[in-house]
Amino acid sequence: MSDPARGDARVHSASGVLVWGLALGQLIGWGTLYFPFALFIAPMEAELGWSRADLNGALTVGLLTTGLASIPCGWWMDRYGPHLVMTFGAVLGAACLFWWSVVETPFAFYLAFVGIGLAIAATVQDLPYAIASANTGDYRRAIASILLLGGLSSTAFIPLTNWLIGALGWRPALQVLGAIQLVPALVYFVLLPGMRGSRTGEQKAEAEALGGSPLKAALRRPAFWGLAVCFGAQSFAFTAVTFHMIPLLTERGLPLGSIVTAMALVGPAQVAGRAALMLFGKRATARFLGRAVVPLMPLAMFLLLTMAPFGLAGLALFALVFGTANGIITIVRATGIAEILGARGYGAISGAMNLVLMVPRTAAPLAIAALWERQGNYDGALWALVSITAAGAAAFWLASIEPRERRGAG
């Protein structure tokens, strides 16, 4: 058996093929395992008679499973390499989609989403970025390329899934998605043998001084928790806006057509921002990007609060700022862990970050709904989002300052 940590010539021999193979896996993985969920709610309600709360509860179970599984999946990849964990995860995802297509009881449905949550943790969370960090020369550009194609998942798979449900029914549609999900399994099986799971050496002395574990070393650094606050705030805002955008904007008197147009602009804005970064390559460091772009998120929340009098023009401005900010912050999150905390142990560290982020990500829709119920409108919730994302921007700035910069500033 080859040692995934040995760093032999094969690691860099076909980095382009590796990057686009991982990008294809992201495109299909997010497109089959995550984004189409909402499209199945109505037909499942009609056939099975389950409540909407029961159906959405499965998604919550899946998200929680993803968070809990992120650390062990990252640890496995750091120690043994990505081949087995990602190939197994992709096959598991396909199997769970087939299982979902034949469910007749809520228990079976929830069990399917436990498996889907595990599959997401093993394939389309941060593990592909760890592979890019460990096996390519310019990991920032590689991660941007992966995110560029992955950002088109909803654009490609939501219309496809909607068409499949209309043409075949929801159960056969899931079976088609399950068959498509086998493509990443084949890609990972072919491309990943011999690939490293993390890069060694770059903070080895510090990690050994703090107990030998890169994850333990990272958890003891204020920078980890600063990044967690920043990315947690961004995740909270993105999830809250995603689930509440239509009722929020309807409340502010905007027509549904304008709202749908604005929502359609968010995805292309994300991809455009990521594509622009590929032109800069190594010059666009995570520190620079984060300091420049993270403040755009509170600006986007303020635009959402104030743009109602400007109709579609104000909505379009919000969508462009929001989409661009989220698209680039995703890259900052993927590259910032390696740049600020070190590439050694990337899988386990990013898994720990994902576990922390599960809390704001799953709490956001309920928290915003509770604020709405208390006040009878979304104004208080929007000011809360402005404040939360502003605090996240400040946290990133502090986390990105090197110790020598802090001493110089003092």
C-alpha positions in Angstrom: 0.0 0.0 0.0 1.3 3.5 -0.9 1.8 6.0 1.9 -0.5 9.0 1.3 1.8 11.3 3.2 5.0 10.6 1.3 4.7 13.5 -1.1 6.0 11.6 -4.2 6.0 12.8 -7.7 2.5 11.6 -8.4 1.1 14.2 -6.1 1.7 17.0 -8.5 1.8 15.0 -11.8 -1.7 15.7 -12.9 -2.9 18.5 -10.7 -5.2 20.0 -13.4 -7.0 16.7 -13.8 -7.3 16.4 -10.0 -8.7 19.9 -9.5 -11.4 19.5 -12.2 -12.2 16.0 -11.1 -12.8 17.4 -7.6 -14.8 20.3 -9.1 -17.0 17.9 -10.9 -17.6 16.0 -7.7 -18.6 19.2 -6.0 -21.0 20.1 -8.8 -22.7 16.8 -8.7 -22.5 16.2 -5.0 -24.2 19.5 -4.0 -26.6 19.1 -6.9 -27.8 15.7 -5.9 -27.4 15.6 -2.1 -28.4 19.1 -1.0 -30.0 21.7 -3.3 -32.9 19.7 -4.7 -34.4 18.9 -1.3 -37.1 21.6 -1.3 -38.4 20.4 -4.6 -39.4 17.1 -3.1 -41.5 18.5 -0.2 -44.7 19.1 -2.1 -44.9 15.8 -4.0 -44.0 13.8 -0.8 -46.7 15.7 1.2 -49.2 14.9 -1.5 -48.4 11.2 -1.7 -47.4 10.3 1.9 -49.5 12.8 3.9 -46.6 13.8 6.2 -46.4 17.2 7.7 -44.0 19.8 6.4 -42.3 19.8 9.9 -41.7 16.1 9.6 -40.2 16.5 6.2 -38.0 19.4 7.1 -36.9 17.7 10.3 -35.0 15.2 8.1 -32.9 18.0 6.6 -32.0 19.2 10.1 -31.0 15.6 11.1 -28.9 15.5 7.9 -27.1 18.8 8.7 -26.4 17.8 12.3 -25.0 14.5 11.1 -22.7 16.4 8.7 -21.4 18.5 11.5 -20.8 15.6 13.8 -19.1 13.6 11.1 -16.8 16.4 9.8 -14.1 15.9 12.4 -13.7 12.0 12.0 -13.9 12.3 8.2 -11.1 15.0 8.3 -9.0 13.0 10.7 -9.3 9.8 8.6 -8.2 11.7 5.5 -5.3 13.4 7.3 -4.1 10.0 8.5 -4.9 7.6 5.6 -5.5 9.8 2.6 -8.7 10.8 0.7 -9.2 7.7 -1.5 -11.3 5.5 0.7 -13.3 8.1 2.6 -14.4 10.1 -0.4 -15.1 7.1 -2.6 -17.2 5.5 0.1 -19.0 8.8 0.8 -20.0 9.2 -2.8 -21.3 5.6 -3.0 -23.1 6.1 0.3 -24.8 9.2 -1.1 -26.0 7.4 -4.2 -27.3 4.5 -2.1 -29.2 6.9 0.2 -30.8 8.6 -2.7 -32.1 5.2 -3.9 -33.2 4.4 -0.4 -35.0 7.7 -0.2 -36.9 6.9 -3.4 -38.6 3.9 -1.8 -39.3 5.2 1.7 -42.8 4.6 3.2 -42.2 5.6 6.8 -40.7 8.7 8.5 -38.2 6.5 10.3 -36.8 5.3 6.9 -36.8 8.8 5.6 -34.8 10.1 8.5 -32.4 7.2 8.3 -31.8 8.1 4.6 -30.8 11.6 5.7 -28.4 10.4 8.4 -26.6 8.6 5.5 -26.9 11.7 3.3 -25.4 13.9 6.0 -22.5 11.5 6.4 -22.0 11.4 2.6 -21.9 15.3 2.5 -19.3 15.3 5.3 -17.2 12.8 3.4 -17.4 14.4 0.0 -18.6 17.9 -0.4 -17.7 19.7 2.8 -14.1 20.8 3.1 -12.3 17.6 2.2 -11.8 18.5 -1.5 -10.1 21.8 -0.4 -7.8 19.8 1.9 -6.8 17.6 -1.1 -6.2 20.7 -3.2 -4.1 22.3 -0.4 -2.0 19.2 0.0 -1.5 18.1 -3.7 -1.3 21.2 -5.9 1.4 23.9 -6.1 -1.1 26.9 -6.1 -3.8 25.8 -3.7 -5.6 29.1 -3.7 -6.2 28.9 -7.5 -7.1 25.2 -7.2 -9.7 25.9 -4.5 -11.1 28.8 -6.5 -11.4 26.5 -9.5 -13.2 23.9 -7.5 -15.6 26.4 -6.1 -16.2 28.0 -9.5 -17.7 24.8 -10.9 -19.3 23.8 -7.6 -21.1 27.2 -7.5 -23.2 26.2 -10.5 -24.7 23.2 -8.7 -28.0 24.9 -7.9 -28.2 26.5 -11.4 -27.8 23.1 -13.0 -29.6 20.7 -10.7 -32.6 22.6 -9.5 -34.1 22.9 -13.0 -33.0 19.4 -13.9 -34.6 18.0 -10.7 -37.8 20.0 -11.2 -38.0 18.6 -14.8 -37.4 15.0 -13.6 -40.1 15.2 -11.0 -42.6 16.6 -13.5 -41.7 14.0 -16.2 -41.1 10.9 -14.1 -42.5 11.5 -10.5 -40.5 12.1 -7.4 -39.4 8.6 -6.7 -37.9 7.9 -10.2 -36.4 11.4 -10.1 -34.4 10.4 -7.0 -33.3 7.2 -8.7 -31.9 9.3 -11.6 -30.1 11.6 -9.1 -28.7 8.5 -7.4 -27.3 7.2 -10.7 -25.7 10.6 -11.4 -24.2 10.6 -7.9 -22.2 7.5 -8.9 -20.1 9.6 -11.3 -18.2 11.3 -8.4 -17.6 7.8 -6.9 -15.9 6.7 -10.1 -13.9 10.0 -10.3 -12.7 9.6 -6.7 -11.9 5.9 -7.2 -9.7 6.7 -10.2 -8.1 10.0 -9.2 -7.4 9.8 -5.5 -5.2 6.7 -4.9 -1.8 7.9 -3.6 -3.0 11.5 -2.9 -2.1 13.1 0.4 -4.8 14.1 2.9 -2.8 17.0 4.3 0.5 18.9 3.9 3.2 18.3 6.4 5.9 20.5 7.7 4.4 24.0 7.7 3.7 24.5 11.5 5.1 21.2 12.6 7.3 22.7 15.4 4.4 24.7 16.8 2.1 21.7 16.7 4.6 19.5 18.4 5.2 22.1 21.1 1.4 22.2 21.8 1.1 18.4 22.0 1.7 17.0 18.5 -1.9 17.3 17.2 -2.5 20.0 14.5 -6.1 20.1 15.6 -5.2 20.6 19.3 -2.7 23.3 18.2 -5.3 25.1 16.2 -8.0 24.9 18.9 -5.6 26.6 21.3 -5.1 29.6 19.0 -7.3 32.7 19.2 -7.1 32.8 15.4 -9.2 29.6 15.1 -12.0 31.1 17.2 -11.8 34.4 15.4 -12.3 32.6 12.1 -15.1 30.6 13.7 -16.9 33.8 14.7 -16.4 35.3 11.3 -17.6 32.3 9.3 -20.3 31.5 11.8 -21.7 35.0 11.3 -21.6 34.6 7.5 -23.2 31.2 7.7 -25.9 32.5 10.0 -26.7 35.4 7.6 -26.6 33.4 4.4 -28.9 30.7 5.8 -31.3 33.2 7.3 -31.6 35.2 4.1 -32.0 32.0 2.0 -34.9 30.7 4.0 -36.6 34.1 4.7 -35.9 36.2 1.6 -39.4 35.7 0.0 -41.5 36.5 3.0 -39.1 39.3 4.1 -39.3 41.1 0.8 -43.0 40.5 0.3 -43.5 42.1 3.7 -41.6 45.2 2.4 -44.1 45.5 -0.5 -41.9 44.1 -3.3 -43.6 42.1 -6.1 -42.8 38.4 -6.4 -41.4 38.8 -9.9 -38.8 41.3 -8.6 -37.9 39.0 -5.7 -37.4 36.0 -8.0 -35.2 38.1 -10.3 -33.0 39.2 -7.4 -32.7 35.7 -6.1 -31.6 34.6 -9.6 -28.8 37.1 -9.5 -27.2 35.8 -6.4 -25.8 32.6 -7.9 -24.1 34.3 -11.0 -22.7 36.9 -8.7 -21.1 34.2 -6.6 -19.6 32.6 -9.6 -18.4 35.9 -11.1 -16.6 36.8 -7.9 -14.9 33.4 -7.8 -13.9 33.6 -11.5 -12.4 37.1 -11.0 -10.2 35.7 -8.2 -8.7 33.1 -10.5 -7.0 35.9 -12.5 -5.0 37.0 -9.4 -3.7 33.6 -8.4 -1.2 33.7 -5.6 -1.4 37.5 -5.2 -4.9 37.2 -3.7 -4.1 35.9 -0.2 -6.8 34.9 2.2 -5.8 37.7 4.6 -6.1 40.3 1.9 -9.4 39.0 0.5 -11.0 38.6 3.9 -10.1 42.1 5.1 -11.5 43.5 1.8 -14.6 41.3 1.3 -15.9 40.2 4.7 -17.2 43.8 5.4 -19.4 43.5 2.3 -21.7 41.1 4.2 -22.9 43.7 6.8 -23.2 46.1 3.8 -25.5 43.6 2.1 -27.6 43.2 5.2 -27.9 47.0 5.4 -29.0 47.1 1.7 -31.6 44.5 2.4 -32.9 46.6 5.2 -33.0 49.9 3.3 -33.5 49.1 -0.4 -37.2 48.5 -0.5 -38.1 52.1 -1.8 -35.8 51.5 -4.8 -37.6 48.4 -6.1 -35.8 46.1 -8.5 -32.7 48.4 -8.8 -32.2 48.2 -5.0 -32.8 44.5 -5.0 -30.3 43.9 -7.8 -27.7 45.9 -5.9 -28.3 43.8 -2.8 -28.1 40.6 -4.8 -24.8 41.5 -6.4 -23.2 42.6 -3.2 -24.6 39.6 -1.2 -23.7 37.0 -3.9 -20.2 38.4 -4.5 -19.5 38.5 -0.8 -20.7 35.0 -0.1 -18.9 33.6 -3.1 -15.5 35.1 -2.2 -15.9 34.5 1.6 -16.3 30.8 0.8 -12.9 30.8 -0.9 -11.5 32.8 2.1 -12.8 30.2 4.4 -11.3 27.3 2.4 -7.9 29.0 1.9 -7.7 30.9 5.2 -7.6 27.8 7.3 -4.4 26.7 5.5 -2.9 30.2 5.3 -3.7 31.4 8.9 -3.8 28.1 10.8 -1.4 26.0 8.7 -1.9 23.3 6.1 -0.8 20.5 8.3 -3.9 18.7 9.7 -6.2 20.7 7.3 -8.9 18.0 7.2 -9.3 17.7 10.9 -9.1 21.5 11.5 -11.7 22.2 8.8 -13.9 19.4 10.2 -13.8 21.1 13.6 -14.7 24.4 12.0 -17.6 22.7 10.2 -18.8 21.3 13.5 -18.7 24.8 15.1 -20.5 26.3 12.1 -23.4 23.8 12.3 -24.8 25.7 15.3 -25.4 29.1 13.6 -26.3 27.4 10.3 -29.1 25.3 11.8 -30.2 27.9 14.3 -30.6 30.8 11.8 -34.0 30.1 10.3 -35.6 29.4 13.7 -34.0 32.4 15.3 -35.1 34.9 12.6 -38.6 33.4 12.7 -38.7 33.9 16.5 -37.6 37.6 16.1 -40.3 38.1 13.5 -43.0 36.6 15.7 -41.9 38.8 18.6 -41.9 42.0 16.7 -44.4 41.3 13.9 -42.0 42.4 11.2 -38.4 41.8 10.0 -36.8 45.1 10.9 -35.3 43.8 14.2 -34.1 40.7 12.5 -32.4 42.7 9.8 -30.6 45.0 12.3 -29.5 41.8 14.1 -28.1 40.5 10.9 -26.2 43.8 10.3 -24.8 43.6 13.8 -23.8 39.9 13.6 -22.1 40.2 10.3 -20.2 43.4 11.4 -19.0 41.5 14.4 -17.9 38.7 12.1 -15.9 41.2 10.0 -14.1 42.5 13.1 -13.3 38.9 14.2 -11.7 38.1 10.9 -9.5 41.2 11.0 -8.3 40.2 14.5 -7.8 36.5 13.4 -5.8 37.5 10.3 -3.3 39.7 12.2 0.0 37.9 12.6 1.6 38.0 16.1 4.3 40.3 14.9 1.6 42.6 13.5 -0.1 42.7 16.9 3.2 43.5 18.6 3.9 46.3 16.1 0.4 47.7 16.5 0.8 47.7 20.3 
